[in-house]
Amino acid sequence: MNKIVFAQMAARLEGGAGEQKKTGMLAFSRIMEAEEKVGVATISGYIGYGNATVDEFTKHLEELKAEGCTKFEVILNSMGGNLFEASGIYDIIKGCGMEVTAKIYGVAASAATLIACAAGRVLISENSRYMVHRARGCAVGTVEEIEAYAADLKDAEGQVTGIYAERTGKSAEDVLAVLNAETWMNAETAVKEGWCDEVISPSAAESGQKETAAQGKEEDGGGDEEDPDEEEKGAPQNYTVLRRMMAAVGLAGKNSVEELEREVARLVAENERLAAENDGFRGMQGQQARVMEAHEREFEQRVKEAVVREMAAIGVAPVGLPPAEGATEEPGKKEPAMTNEKLREMAAQDALEWIMGHPQEAARLAEQPGK
């Protein structure tokens, strides 16, 4: 199972390396700007792992084009994810033929920064963070398979480094130094170093949201100013709460309780699927650990057997080996010292066995006077 994962820091921040939270959202909508339609994609959580995939991104982007959108905004709040999915989305955005702007609210880290680099302009909110680091991954297999994987990882990282260099105007060597340091930047530094183009202040963001809401009302053909709460009168309380929750995470265009409930059910099912997949990965890790432990025990036993065979070949019994350095005898197990007198009193066969089992002690007794 070979994977290139571009977000190990994300894993540590969101539950630890052993429990990556593969949750998030990819949502598409459109807004009116003067005479033009602007498509919007919101990416939150992890990239890949069933969320924000190349297939899903392509499908919805084509729908926006069919609706006549000529501009495209990518809203990012993501710690990163799978490098292959992020690279695919980067290529799609680059070739979409629309004017693209990326807006970062919260964080753009790891693979999410690659998607940001696909936009013509990158805006980052005043209190957001931006992080880049080197690609990381894992491989299991033969020496040749692992070497091939390492070569693939190096090649993929070289492509990413080139994209970063083009975006920032830095040399590939300078970019690699930044990646090696696993660099976190605030909004001001990200703009100063060329990763982003402009800092969005909270007041500007709020103004833009109000303008977008007003334009959306014009698009729907409603000139009357209605109180949003009036619109919700008579609706079940859970519908009001659900609609506000969905709007907060960027799910627009849901006009009925049934649609909201279906969307929530889909997200719950997706979360359960990802949790089951995560449990499967943990089970595979446990099985691999048990196999490795069994191999270690087998290897240790083979080494012991080989040592015994070599000792037998030179006529030395295993019990005749000197004790290991630092070894201590168990209480009550120490044999009484042998003397020449005791040795003479023993039966010939017993004496011979003792001498074979204690060659060093027997040699010492042989040198004593009165032998």
Secondary structure by P-SEA (a helix, b strand, c coil): cccccccaaaaaaccccccccccccccccccccccbbbbbbbbccccccccccaaaaaaaaaaaaaacccbbbbbbbcccccaaaaaaaaaaaaacccbbbbbbcccccaaaaaaaaaccbbbbcccbbbbbbcccccccccaaaaaaaaaaaaaaaaaaaaaaaaaacccaaaaaaaaaacccccaaaaaaaccccccccaaaaaaaaaaaaaaaaaaaccccccccccccccccaaaaaaaaaaaaacccccccaaaaaaaaaaaaaaaaaaaaaaaaaaaaaaaaaaaaaaaaaaaaaaaaaaaaaaaaaacccccccccccccccccccccccccaaaaaaccaaaaaaaaaacaaaaaaaaacccc
